Structure formats: structure tokens, C-alpha cells
Amino acid sequence: MASNDSESIGAPAGAEAPDRATDAPVIAISCYLQRAAWGVWDTEAALLPADYVRMVGGCGGVPVLLPPHGLRLEVLDRVDGLIIAGGADVDASAYGQPAHPHTASQPHRDASELMLLEAARERALPVLGICRGMQVINVFAGGTLHQHLPEVIGHADYQPAPGVYGEVEVATVPGTLAEAVFGPRLTAPCYHHQGIDRLGAGLKASGHNPEGLVEILEPESAGDWPGWMFAVQWHPEHHTEDERVVQALVDAAQRHQHRTDERR
């Protein structure tokens, strides 16, 4: 017998569906659409490293993936939070620059995520940007990027080798959301060769590494971004012993869910 769509997996037969206000918040995560190999298959796939979905689930959220194809922005009316995930470089044309030889972009994903950000902002939907996601948020707000950090800082420690994470130390700015989430400092895994250059409008840097590069973004003031927004340059999903940033998103999504239910 077909189950009711609102029933939870593993719920007792005949159990009533929970009230919306008590549901786990649904967290949409942008993802890749590119060629991949698994098992006997080697074809185009919509995919994302499993660390993202595990951490969202571990923090009490329900992860769903949003591929950059066939997307209708009305899907954001059915979720409680959004993660703009890591991935390829943002196309330099999105911030008015010619591409550096090391810039490898996916314009179809840029277009999808920039539209998602616009729609999320209109809905005051909580947003977390991770690595590339922080850069997309900055470009969305009119900012620019350093296209190849080794030419800016003289080393490649933040992306030491293909598939090898570096490590970054971050000091937070007192009195910011960053300090509230992390305290005065933290160490985290990173993998990027680009970074924030000029800040976008309405954004402030609330965390830096020892070389002065921006590691955390948040709204400059409460009026600059409706709802909760936060972005980090590193990969919290790979830092399995430290869930604070993803937990902060899930908590914000829970609050958004409750406010939405109260308005209905």
C-alpha cells in the first residue's frame, strides 16, 4: 500500500503526520551537474560530496539537492534554508573581469545560484555560503574576487594539491555573528585558489586569516540582508568534529520555519 507523502520513513503505520511547526527544517543545497564515474557508469550526473548531506542531517536538517538544471525558483517556498555549496570558480565575466588562465568556471551553475540567491533574499530565507558559495554571495552583491591567490600571497597553501585540503586559521571580529558562532578564533580545512577582493555592497568581513584574506562574510547591518545570511571560505562539511556553522544554519532555518507557520 502506498504511504502518505507526509509520513516519515520508519514511522508506525497509521501514525498521524507531525505538525509542520515540529518538522525538521528542510535545507536545500546547490550541487554540481557534470560528468562523473561510479560503478559501471561514466555519464553526466547531479552530485555533491556526501559530507554536506551528512552534516546537515547530523545537525537536525533534511538535505535536498538543487541541480543547476530544470530548476523552478518556487522550490524555495518548500524549504527552510539554503546552502550555496563549494565547486568550480565563479566566471570572471560575472564581476566584469577577463578570466585568468587558472580560472575554471561553470557559467550554468553561476546563473542558477545567482538566481537562487535573489529568490532566497526575496523570501528572507536563511542562506549559508561555503567556499565557492561565499564567493558567489560576494559577486551577487557586486563584489570582486582575486582569481589566483598564489599570485597575490606568494603560495598555494590553501589548495596544496589536487584533492588535498589545506588548513587555515581564522580570527573573528568582536561583536559579529562570526564571533557568536565560533568564538575568537578557529582552525578549519580549506581548498580554494580564489578569494574575496572587493567586498560587495551590504557585506562585511567578520573573519580573516593571518594574511588578512577574508574568511567570513555576513551582512553589514540587519537591514542589508533580510533574514539570516552567513558565508565561510573554508569547508565546514569536511570538518566533521566541528558542526557549528551548519548547526547555526539549521537553527536559523528552524526559526524561519516557525515564523512562516505563524503567518499562515
C-alpha positions in Angstrom: 0.0 0.0 0.0 1.4 3.4 -0.9 2.4 5.6 2.1 1.2 9.1 2.7 3.8 11.6 1.5 3.8 13.4 4.8 4.7 10.3 6.8 8.3 9.9 8.0 10.4 7.0 6.9 10.2 4.4 9.7 7.0 6.0 11.3 4.5 3.5 12.7 1.7 2.5 10.3 -1.3 4.8 10.9 0.6 7.4 12.8 -0.5 11.0 12.3 1.8 13.2 10.3 3.6 15.7 12.5 2.6 19.4 12.5 4.6 21.5 10.1 6.0 23.5 13.1 7.6 20.4 14.6 9.1 19.1 11.4 12.9 19.1 10.9 13.8 22.1 8.7 14.5 21.3 5.0 17.8 22.5 3.8 18.3 22.9 0.0 21.9 22.5 -1.2 23.1 23.6 -4.7 25.1 21.0 -6.4 27.1 20.1 -9.5 25.9 18.9 -12.9 28.9 17.4 -14.6 30.4 14.1 -15.8 31.2 11.6 -13.1 32.0 7.9 -12.9 30.6 5.3 -10.4 30.1 1.6 -10.7 29.7 0.7 -14.3 28.6 4.3 -15.2 30.5 7.2 -16.7 28.0 9.9 -17.5 26.7 13.3 -16.6 25.3 13.4 -13.1 23.8 15.8 -10.5 26.1 15.3 -7.5 27.6 16.6 -4.3 30.1 15.3 -1.8 28.3 13.3 0.8 29.9 15.3 3.7 27.4 18.0 3.0 24.3 15.9 3.4 25.7 14.0 6.4 26.4 17.2 8.3 23.0 18.8 7.5 21.3 15.5 8.6 23.6 15.3 11.7 22.5 18.9 12.7 18.8 18.0 12.5 18.0 19.2 9.0 16.7 17.3 6.0 19.0 17.8 3.0 17.7 18.1 -0.6 19.8 18.8 -3.6 19.1 21.5 -6.2 20.9 20.8 -9.5 21.5 23.7 -11.9 19.1 22.4 -14.5 15.3 22.2 -14.6 15.1 24.5 -11.5 12.0 26.4 -10.6 12.6 29.1 -8.0 9.2 28.2 -6.4 11.0 25.3 -4.8 12.4 27.7 -2.2 8.8 28.1 -0.9 9.1 24.5 0.2 12.4 24.7 2.1 13.6 26.4 5.2 17.2 27.2 4.4 19.7 27.2 1.5 23.4 26.3 1.2 25.3 27.5 -1.8 28.0 24.8 -1.9 31.6 24.6 -3.0 32.7 23.9 -6.5 34.2 25.5 -9.6 35.3 29.1 -9.9 32.8 31.8 -10.5 33.1 33.0 -14.1 35.1 36.3 -14.1 32.6 37.9 -16.5 30.1 37.9 -13.6 32.2 40.6 -11.9 33.4 42.4 -15.1 36.9 40.9 -15.4 38.7 38.8 -18.1 39.3 35.3 -17.0 42.7 34.3 -15.5 44.3 31.3 -17.1 43.7 29.4 -13.9 40.0 30.3 -13.6 37.9 27.2 -14.4 34.2 28.1 -14.3 30.8 26.6 -14.9 28.6 29.6 -16.1 25.4 27.4 -16.0 25.9 26.9 -12.3 26.7 30.6 -11.7 23.4 31.6 -13.3 21.5 29.1 -11.3 23.0 30.1 -7.9 22.7 33.8 -8.6 19.0 33.3 -9.3 18.7 31.2 -6.1 20.3 34.0 -4.1 17.9 36.6 -5.5 14.9 34.4 -4.7 16.2 33.5 -1.3 16.7 37.1 -0.4 13.1 38.0 -1.5 11.9 35.3 0.8 14.2 36.2 3.7 15.3 32.5 3.6 18.4 31.7 5.7 21.5 31.2 3.5 24.9 29.7 4.1 27.7 30.1 1.6 30.5 27.5 1.6 33.8 28.2 -0.2 32.7 28.9 -3.7 29.3 29.8 -2.1 30.9 32.7 -0.2 32.4 34.0 -3.5 29.0 33.7 -5.3 27.4 35.7 -2.5 30.1 38.4 -2.8 29.7 38.6 -6.6 25.9 38.7 -6.2 26.3 41.8 -4.0 28.6 43.5 -6.6 32.0 42.5 -5.2 35.0 41.0 -7.0 37.4 38.2 -6.5 41.2 37.5 -6.5 41.3 35.0 -9.4 44.5 33.2 -8.4 45.7 33.7 -4.8 49.2 32.3 -5.3 50.0 35.4 -7.4 48.6 37.6 -4.6 50.1 36.0 -1.5 53.0 34.0 -3.0 52.0 30.5 -2.0 49.3 27.8 -2.7 48.9 26.6 0.9 45.1 27.0 0.7 44.9 24.4 -2.1 48.2 22.5 -1.7 47.5 19.7 -4.3 44.5 18.3 -6.3 42.1 16.8 -3.8 44.3 17.7 -0.8 42.9 20.1 1.8 44.9 22.8 3.3 44.4 24.3 6.8 43.5 27.9 7.7 43.5 29.8 10.9 40.7 32.4 11.3 40.3 35.2 13.7 36.8 36.6 14.1 35.8 40.2 14.5 34.5 41.0 18.0 30.7 41.7 18.2 29.8 39.9 15.0 27.8 36.8 14.2 31.1 35.1 13.4 32.3 35.6 16.9 29.0 34.4 18.3 29.2 31.2 16.3 32.9 30.4 16.6 34.4 32.5 19.5 37.5 34.5 18.9 39.3 32.0 16.6 39.2 28.6 14.9 41.2 26.3 12.6 39.5 24.7 9.6 40.1 22.7 6.4 40.2 24.7 3.2 40.5 24.1 -0.6 40.5 27.2 -2.8 42.7 29.2 -5.1 40.5 32.3 -5.3 39.3 34.7 -2.6 37.4 37.9 -1.8 38.9 41.1 -3.3 36.5 44.0 -3.1 33.5 43.4 -0.8 30.0 43.5 -2.2 27.5 46.1 -1.1 25.9 45.5 2.3 28.5 42.9 3.3 31.2 42.9 5.9 34.2 40.7 6.6 33.9 39.2 10.0 36.8 36.8 9.9 40.3 36.9 8.5 43.3 34.6 8.2 46.8 35.7 9.4 47.5 37.1 5.9 44.5 39.4 6.0 42.3 37.5 3.5 38.6 37.4 4.1 37.4 34.1 5.6 33.9 35.0 6.8 31.2 37.3 5.3 27.9 38.4 6.9 25.5 41.3 6.4 27.0 44.7 7.3 23.7 45.5 9.2 20.4 43.9 9.9 18.8 45.9 7.1 21.3 44.8 4.4 20.0 41.3 4.0 16.5 40.2 5.1 16.8 37.0 7.1 19.9 35.2 8.3 23.0 35.0 6.0 26.5 33.8 6.7 29.4 32.6 4.5 32.7 31.0 5.1 35.7 30.4 2.8 36.6 27.0 4.1 34.8 23.6 4.1 32.9 23.1 7.4 31.3 19.9 6.0 34.8 18.3 5.8 35.4 19.3 9.5 33.3 16.6 11.0 34.2 17.3 14.6 33.0 20.9 14.3 29.4 21.4 13.1 28.9 24.9 14.5 28.4 26.7 11.2 26.0 24.2 9.7 24.2 23.9 13.1 23.8 27.7 13.1 22.1 27.5 9.6 19.8 24.7 10.7 18.8 26.7 13.8 18.1 29.7 11.7 16.1 27.6 9.3 14.0 26.3 12.3 13.3 29.8 13.4 12.3 30.8 9.8 10.0 27.7 9.6 8.2 28.7 12.8 7.8 32.3 11.6 6.4 31.1 8.3 3.9 28.8 10.0 2.8 31.6 12.3 1.9 33.8 9.3 -0.2 31.1 7.7 
